[in-house]
Amino acid sequence: MQQNQPVGVDKQFLAAPVKSAVDKFQLLPEFLKVRGLVKQHLDSFNYFVKTGIKKIVRANDRIVASKHPSIYLRFKDVRIGEPSIMVDGSPEKITPHTCRLSDQTYTAPILVNIEYIQGGPGQMAKVEKNDVVIGRMPIMLRSCCCVLYGKDEAELAKLGECPLDPGGYFIIKGTEKVMLMQEQLSKNRIIIDTDKKGNITASVTSSTEAIKSKTVVVMEKEKIWLQLNQFPKKVPIMIVMKAMGMESDQEVVQMLGRDPRYSSLLLPSIEECAKNGVYTKEQALEYLESKVKKSMFASDSFEREGRAYSVLRDVFLANVPVHQNNFRPKCVYVAVMIRRMMDAILNKDTMDDKDYVGNKRLELSGQLVSLLFEDLFKTMISEVKMYVDKFLEKNNKTNRFDFSHYVTRDFITSGLERTLSTGNFDIKRFKMHRKGMTQVYYVLNNFTFHHLHILLEI
């Protein structure tokens, strides 16, 4: 028996696509009532302060002295406190309206729980501290960290705020600033394209909490090469495969597919590998070790395990994790990249279009602030490590060494405030050089509502 349905409800009519432009514009007011203009920015920033910042700190949670590995500092947890300002050395709660009137920045402290070794190499003791301030984070209005979050109209009126104000912007030195959305190519996705010389390339921009890198596999003069920043010159891809444990050429050919055209296209690369006298995993790692760039910022694990091995595990295709030294997933991913390159060589229609919207993503406020904080946090860790190493080199036992004194700095605070105030994102670590990323809020707000008014009149 069929279930009783409400009388007068036409399900097919309700599920039918909206074809007319006039009908579509009638949906716009309802969309604004439910979603609003800035909900995507608020959701993005809320994800960052609840989850994103914790992942960044967890991926970079240790500072270890170079010559004394037993002396370390570890970040155990991180959270964003309540918006406040420092008055005579003590925090005082603040509202957005007060910041506008007094030309202050609406920020909240970044609080971390730390565990560290206190004392010099001769006398050491483990110490734990909670709610240590490492910087101050500009807070987006109406986000989960804002004092306006969840307030009704009467409470908003007491705080000097308009109930119709959607939020989604920052207050920097008394000025309301909004971050503009940025259109970027998708991260962690294979893109088949051509380089300046017309060679077919397969590139992946890897993005994780620990590291961000770009891997390019290119076919040049019938041979397949790997281009990575850690290698000053391109290296044969077959040597990379052998270094990851895939020593059998036949296995690589079988992973590409049964089509004999794939094996014929791969043959020059196999010959290039044999030409360099590389047949085993050890020989491949030794070859790559001589080609890898020597960095002054390399970690202790790079030197202990070998720079080439560490680059392949942590930097090369960073979006494919290596668990228990199992490189098999990375080998499969490289085989997919090579096969898609060969498909593009055999059929030009399989090339990717960078302008196609499916290959793009919109970066919102949360992602942009996350990138900025990650760069500043990693730079702070490097500076703390440098200062600690200098102090321990002097080996002055009369001074009692306290790791936590080097962490409490204003580096993160000034970096976030300066970037959001000027709108100039200049992050060398991620090769990000953009200007005009932030705009004064009321100008953009008037522009947006003016155009919405025109749309609703159509």
C-alpha positions as CSV (number, residue, x, y, z in Angstrom):
1,M,0.0,0.0,0.0
2,Q,1.2,3.5,-0.8
3,Q,1.8,5.9,2.1
4,N,-0.6,8.8,2.4
5,Q,0.8,11.9,0.8
6,P,-0.2,15.5,1.6
7,V,-2.9,16.7,-0.7
8,G,-1.9,19.2,-3.4
9,V,1.9,18.4,-3.2
10,D,3.5,17.9,-6.6
11,K,6.9,16.3,-6.0
12,Q,8.0,16.3,-9.6
13,F,7.3,20.1,-9.8
14,L,9.3,20.8,-6.6
15,A,12.2,18.6,-7.8
16,A,12.3,20.1,-11.3
17,P,15.3,22.3,-12.2
18,V,14.7,26.1,-12.2
19,K,15.2,27.2,-15.8
20,S,14.0,30.8,-16.0
21,A,16.4,33.5,-14.9
22,V,13.4,35.4,-13.4
23,D,12.6,32.4,-11.3
24,K,16.2,32.0,-10.1
25,F,16.3,35.6,-8.9
26,Q,13.2,35.0,-6.8
27,L,15.3,32.4,-4.8
28,L,17.9,35.0,-4.0
29,P,16.2,36.7,-1.0
30,E,15.5,33.3,0.6
31,F,19.1,32.3,0.1
32,L,20.3,35.5,1.8
33,K,17.9,34.8,4.7
34,V,19.3,31.3,5.2
35,R,23.0,31.7,4.3
36,G,23.7,35.4,4.2
37,L,26.6,37.1,2.4
38,V,29.5,36.1,4.7
39,K,28.6,32.7,6.1
40,Q,31.3,31.0,4.0
41,H,34.0,33.3,5.6
42,L,32.7,32.7,9.1
43,D,32.6,28.9,8.6
44,S,36.2,29.0,7.2
45,F,37.5,31.1,10.1
46,N,35.7,28.9,12.7
47,Y,37.3,25.8,11.2
48,F,40.7,27.4,11.4
49,V,40.5,28.4,15.1
50,K,38.9,25.1,16.1
51,T,40.8,22.6,14.0
52,G,43.3,24.2,11.6
53,I,45.5,25.9,14.1
54,K,45.7,22.7,16.2
55,K,46.8,20.7,13.2
56,I,49.6,23.2,12.3
57,V,50.9,23.3,15.9
58,R,50.7,19.4,16.2
59,A,52.7,19.0,12.9
60,N,55.4,21.4,14.2
61,D,55.3,20.7,18.0
62,R,58.9,20.3,18.9
63,I,61.9,22.6,19.2
64,V,65.1,20.6,19.9
65,A,68.6,22.1,20.6
66,S,71.0,21.1,17.8
67,K,74.0,19.9,20.0
68,H,71.9,18.8,23.0
69,P,68.9,16.7,21.8
70,S,67.8,16.1,25.4
71,I,67.0,19.8,25.7
72,Y,63.7,20.4,24.0
73,L,60.3,22.2,24.1
74,R,57.1,20.6,23.0
75,F,53.7,22.3,22.3
76,K,51.0,20.1,23.7
77,D,47.9,22.0,22.9
78,V,46.8,25.4,21.5
79,R,43.6,27.4,21.7
80,I,42.3,31.0,21.1
81,G,41.3,32.9,24.2
82,E,38.7,35.6,24.7
83,P,39.2,39.0,22.9
84,S,41.1,41.3,25.2
85,I,43.8,44.0,25.4
86,M,46.7,44.3,27.9
87,V,46.3,47.1,30.4
88,D,49.1,47.6,32.9
89,G,50.3,44.0,32.2
90,S,46.9,42.3,32.8
91,P,44.3,41.4,30.2
92,E,41.0,43.3,30.0
93,K,38.0,42.2,27.9
94,I,37.2,44.3,24.9
95,T,34.4,44.7,22.4
96,P,34.5,45.5,18.7
97,H,32.9,48.9,19.2
98,T,35.6,49.9,21.7
99,C,38.3,49.0,19.2
100,R,36.6,51.1,16.5
101,L,36.5,54.2,18.8
102,S,40.0,53.8,20.2
103,D,41.8,52.7,17.0
104,Q,42.8,49.4,18.4
105,T,43.0,45.9,16.9
106,Y,40.3,43.4,17.9
107,T,42.5,40.4,18.9
108,A,42.5,37.4,21.3
109,P,45.6,35.7,22.8
110,I,46.9,32.5,21.3
111,L,47.4,30.2,24.3
112,V,49.5,27.1,24.3
113,N,50.4,24.4,26.8
114,I,54.1,23.6,26.7
115,E,56.4,21.0,28.2
116,Y,60.1,21.8,28.2
117,I,63.5,21.1,29.8
118,Q,64.7,23.7,32.3
119,G,68.4,24.2,33.2
120,G,71.6,23.6,31.3
121,P,73.2,20.4,30.1
122,G,74.4,19.6,33.7
123,Q,71.2,20.1,35.6
124,M,67.9,19.5,33.8
125,A,64.3,19.3,35.0
126,K,61.1,18.8,33.0
127,V,58.6,21.6,33.5
128,E,55.0,22.1,32.2
129,K,53.2,25.4,31.7
130,N,49.7,26.1,30.6
131,D,48.1,29.0,28.8
132,V,51.4,30.5,27.6
133,V,50.8,33.4,25.2
134,I,52.8,33.1,22.0
135,G,50.9,35.9,20.1
136,R,47.6,37.5,19.4
137,M,45.1,36.5,16.7
138,P,42.9,39.1,15.0
139,I,39.3,37.9,15.5
140,M,36.6,37.9,12.8
141,L,33.4,39.5,14.0
142,R,30.5,37.1,14.6
143,S,32.9,34.1,14.5
144,C,32.8,31.6,17.4
145,C,35.6,33.5,19.2
146,C,33.9,36.9,19.0
147,V,32.0,38.4,21.9
148,L,29.1,39.0,19.5
149,Y,28.6,35.2,18.8
150,G,25.2,34.0,19.6
151,K,23.9,37.3,21.0
152,D,20.3,38.5,20.3
153,E,19.3,42.0,19.1
154,A,19.0,43.5,22.7
155,E,22.4,42.2,23.7
156,L,23.9,43.5,20.4
157,A,22.4,46.9,21.0
158,K,24.0,47.1,24.4
159,L,27.4,46.3,22.8
160,G,26.9,49.1,20.3
161,E,26.4,46.8,17.3
162,C,23.8,46.8,14.6
163,P,21.7,43.5,14.5
164,L,21.8,43.6,10.7
165,D,25.6,43.7,10.5
166,P,26.6,40.2,9.1
167,G,30.1,40.4,10.5
168,G,32.8,38.4,8.6
169,Y,35.5,41.2,8.8
170,F,38.4,42.2,11.1
171,I,39.1,45.4,13.0
172,I,42.7,46.4,12.5
173,K,43.9,49.6,14.3
174,G,40.3,50.8,14.4
175,T,39.7,50.1,10.6
176,E,37.2,47.4,9.4
177,K,39.1,45.2,7.0
178,V,37.6,42.3,5.0
179,M,39.6,39.6,3.2
180,L,38.9,39.0,-0.4
181,M,38.3,35.5,-1.8
182,Q,41.2,34.2,-4.0
183,E,40.8,31.8,-6.9
184,Q,43.6,29.2,-7.0
185,L,44.3,25.9,-8.7
186,S,43.3,22.8,-6.7
187,K,45.8,21.5,-4.2
188,N,46.7,17.8,-4.0
189,R,45.5,17.2,-7.6
190,I,47.3,16.1,-10.7
191,I,47.3,18.8,-13.4
192,I,48.4,17.8,-17.0
193,D,49.8,20.8,-18.8
194,T,52.8,22.0,-20.9
195,D,55.7,24.1,-19.8
196,K,57.4,27.0,-21.5
197,K,59.3,24.7,-23.9
198,G,56.1,22.9,-24.9
199,N,57.0,19.7,-22.9
200,I,54.1,17.7,-21.4
201,T,54.1,18.0,-17.5
202,A,52.2,16.4,-14.7
203,S,52.3,18.7,-11.6
204,V,50.9,18.4,-8.1
205,T,50.8,21.2,-5.6
206,S,50.9,19.3,-2.3
207,S,49.5,20.9,0.8
208,T,49.6,19.5,4.3
209,E,49.8,20.9,7.8
210,A,53.5,20.0,8.0
211,I,54.8,21.0,4.6
212,K,53.8,22.4,1.2
213,S,55.6,21.6,-2.0
214,K,55.2,21.4,-5.7
215,T,56.2,18.2,-7.6
216,V,56.6,18.3,-11.4
217,V,57.1,15.3,-13.6
218,V,58.1,16.3,-17.1
219,M,58.9,14.5,-20.4
220,E,61.8,16.1,-22.1
221,K,63.6,14.7,-25.1
222,E,61.6,11.4,-24.8
223,K,62.8,10.9,-21.2
224,I,60.8,11.5,-18.0
225,W,62.3,13.6,-15.3
226,L,61.4,14.9,-11.8
227,Q,61.6,18.5,-10.9
228,L,61.6,19.4,-7.2
229,N,63.0,22.4,-5.4
230,Q,65.2,20.2,-3.2
231,F,67.0,19.0,-6.3
232,P,68.8,21.9,-8.1
233,K,68.7,19.9,-11.4
234,K,66.0,17.5,-12.6
235,V,66.6,13.8,-11.9
236,P,65.5,10.7,-13.8
237,I,62.1,9.5,-12.6
238,M,63.1,5.8,-12.8
239,I,65.9,6.4,-10.3
240,V,63.3,8.0,-8.0
241,M,61.1,4.9,-8.3
242,K,64.0,2.6,-7.5
243,A,64.9,4.8,-4.5
244,M,61.4,4.2,-3.2
245,G,61.8,0.4,-3.4
246,M,60.5,-0.4,-6.9
247,E,63.7,-1.9,-8.3
248,S,62.0,-4.0,-11.0
249,D,61.5,-2.2,-14.4
250,Q,58.9,-4.7,-15.4
251,E,56.8,-3.9,-12.3
252,V,56.8,-0.2,-13.3
253,V,55.7,-1.1,-16.8
254,Q,52.9,-3.3,-15.5
255,M,51.7,-0.5,-13.2
256,L,51.3,1.8,-16.2
257,G,49.1,-0.6,-18.2
258,R,49.1,-3.3,-20.8
259,D,49.2,-1.0,-23.8
260,P,52.6,-1.5,-25.6
261,R,52.7,2.2,-26.3
262,Y,53.3,2.9,-22.6
263,S,56.3,0.6,-22.4
264,S,57.8,2.1,-25.6
265,L,57.4,5.6,-24.2
266,L,59.0,4.5,-20.9
267,L,62.0,2.7,-22.5
268,P,64.3,5.8,-22.9
269,S,63.8,6.6,-19.2
270,I,64.8,3.0,-18.3
271,E,67.9,3.3,-20.4
272,E,68.8,6.6,-18.8
273,C,68.6,4.9,-15.4
274,A,70.9,2.1,-16.6
275,K,73.2,4.6,-18.2
276,N,73.9,6.1,-14.7
277,G,74.6,2.6,-13.3
278,V,71.6,2.6,-11.0
279,Y,69.9,-0.8,-10.5
280,T,69.2,-1.2,-6.7
281,K,67.5,0.9,-4.0
282,E,70.9,1.7,-2.3
283,Q,72.4,2.8,-5.6
284,A,69.4,5.1,-6.3
285,L,69.6,6.7,-2.9
286,E,73.3,7.2,-3.2
287,Y,72.8,8.9,-6.6
288,L,70.0,11.2,-5.3
289,E,72.1,12.0,-2.2
290,S,74.7,13.6,-4.5
291,K,72.0,15.6,-6.3
292,V,70.0,16.9,-3.3
293,K,70.4,20.5,-2.2
294,K,72.2,21.1,1.0
295,S,70.1,23.3,3.2
296,M,71.2,25.1,6.4
297,F,67.7,24.7,7.8
298,A,67.7,20.9,7.4
299,S,66.4,19.0,10.5
300,D,68.3,16.5,12.5
301,S,66.3,13.6,10.9
302,F,67.5,14.8,7.4
303,E,71.1,14.3,8.5
304,R,70.5,11.1,10.4
305,E,68.4,9.3,7.8
306,G,70.0,10.9,4.7
307,R,68.8,14.0,3.0
308,A,67.6,12.2,-0.2
309,Y,65.5,9.7,1.8
310,S,64.0,12.4,3.9
311,V,63.1,14.5,0.8
312,L,61.4,11.5,-0.8
313,R,59.4,10.7,2.4
314,D,58.4,14.2,3.6
315,V,58.7,16.7,0.6
316,F,58.1,14.7,-2.6
317,L,54.3,14.3,-3.0
318,A,53.8,15.4,0.6
319,N,50.0,14.8,0.2
320,V,50.7,11.0,0.0
321,P,51.8,10.0,3.5
322,V,54.5,7.4,4.2
323,H,53.6,5.1,7.1
324,Q,56.2,2.7,8.5
325,N,58.6,3.4,5.6
326,N,56.1,2.0,3.1
327,F,56.6,4.0,-0.2
328,R,54.2,1.8,-2.2
329,P,51.4,4.4,-2.3
330,K,53.8,7.0,-3.6
331,C,55.0,4.7,-6.3
332,V,51.4,4.1,-7.4
333,Y,50.7,7.8,-7.4
334,V,53.8,8.5,-9.6
335,A,52.7,5.7,-12.0
336,V,49.3,7.5,-12.3
337,M,51.1,10.8,-13.1
338,I,53.2,9.1,-15.7
339,R,50.3,7.3,-17.3
340,R,48.3,10.5,-17.5
341,M,51.3,12.2,-19.2
342,M,51.5,9.5,-21.7
343,D,47.8,9.7,-22.4
344,A,48.2,13.4,-23.1
345,I,51.1,12.6,-25.5
346,L,49.0,10.0,-27.3
347,N,45.8,12.1,-27.2
348,K,45.9,15.9,-26.8
349,D,42.3,16.0,-25.7
350,T,43.2,14.6,-22.3
351,M,45.1,17.7,-21.4
352,D,43.8,19.7,-18.4
353,D,42.4,23.2,-18.7
354,K,43.7,25.4,-15.9
355,D,40.8,27.8,-16.5
356,Y,38.2,25.1,-16.0
357,V,36.3,25.7,-12.8
358,G,36.6,22.1,-11.8
359,N,40.3,22.5,-11.4
360,K,40.0,25.5,-9.2
361,R,39.1,26.3,-5.6
362,L,38.2,29.4,-3.7
363,E,40.5,30.3,-0.8
364,L,38.5,32.0,2.0
365,S,39.6,34.0,5.0
366,G,40.3,30.9,7.1
367,Q,42.7,29.3,4.6
368,L,44.5,32.6,4.1
369,V,45.0,33.3,7.8
370,S,46.0,29.7,8.2
371,L,48.8,30.1,5.6
372,L,50.0,33.3,7.3
373,F,50.0,31.8,10.8
374,E,51.8,28.7,9.6
375,D,54.6,30.8,8.1
376,L,54.9,33.0,11.2
377,F,54.8,30.0,13.6
378,K,57.5,28.1,11.7
379,T,59.7,31.2,11.5
380,M,59.2,31.7,15.3
381,I,60.3,28.1,15.9
382,S,63.4,28.6,13.8
383,E,64.3,31.8,15.7
384,V,63.8,30.2,19.1
385,K,66.0,27.3,18.0
386,M,68.7,29.7,16.9
387,Y,68.7,31.7,20.1
388,V,68.7,28.5,22.3
389,D,71.7,27.1,20.3
390,K,73.6,30.4,20.8
391,F,72.9,30.4,24.5
392,L,74.0,26.8,25.0
393,E,77.2,27.3,23.0
394,K,78.3,29.8,25.6
395,N,77.7,27.1,28.3
396,N,77.5,29.7,31.1
397,K,76.4,27.6,34.1
398,T,75.8,30.7,36.3
399,N,72.7,31.5,34.1
400,R,69.7,29.2,34.6
401,F,68.4,28.3,31.2
402,D,64.6,28.6,30.8
403,F,63.3,27.5,27.4
404,S,59.9,29.2,27.8
405,H,61.5,32.7,27.9
406,Y,62.4,32.5,24.2
407,V,58.8,31.6,23.1
408,T,56.9,34.6,24.5
409,R,57.6,37.1,21.7
410,D,55.5,39.5,19.7
411,F,56.6,38.2,16.3
412,I,53.3,36.4,15.4
413,T,51.2,39.3,16.7
414,S,53.0,42.0,14.6
415,G,53.1,39.7,11.5
416,L,49.4,39.1,11.5
417,E,48.4,42.7,12.2
418,R,50.8,44.1,9.6
419,T,49.6,41.8,6.8
420,L,45.9,42.3,7.5
421,S,46.4,46.0,7.8
422,T,48.3,46.5,4.5
423,G,46.8,43.6,2.6
424,N,50.2,42.6,1.3
425,F,50.7,38.8,1.6
426,D,54.5,38.3,1.1
427,I,55.2,34.8,2.3
428,K,58.5,33.6,0.8
429,R,58.1,30.1,2.3
430,F,55.1,29.4,0.1
431,K,56.2,31.7,-2.8
432,M,53.1,33.8,-2.2
433,H,53.4,37.5,-3.2
434,R,50.1,39.2,-3.5
435,K,48.9,42.7,-2.9
436,G,45.4,44.1,-2.1
437,M,44.2,41.0,-0.3
438,T,42.2,43.1,2.2
439,Q,39.9,46.0,1.6
440,V,38.1,48.5,3.8
441,Y,34.8,46.9,4.7
442,Y,32.3,49.7,4.2
443,V,33.4,50.3,0.6
444,L,33.0,46.6,-0.3
445,N,29.8,46.4,1.7
446,N,28.2,49.3,-0.1
447,F,29.3,47.9,-3.5
448,T,27.9,44.5,-2.7
449,F,24.5,45.6,-1.5
450,H,24.2,48.1,-4.4
451,H,24.6,45.3,-6.9
452,L,22.3,43.0,-5.0
453,H,19.6,45.7,-5.1
454,I,20.0,45.9,-8.9
455,L,19.8,42.1,-9.2
456,L,16.6,42.0,-7.1
457,E,14.9,44.6,-9.4
458,I,15.5,42.5,-12.5
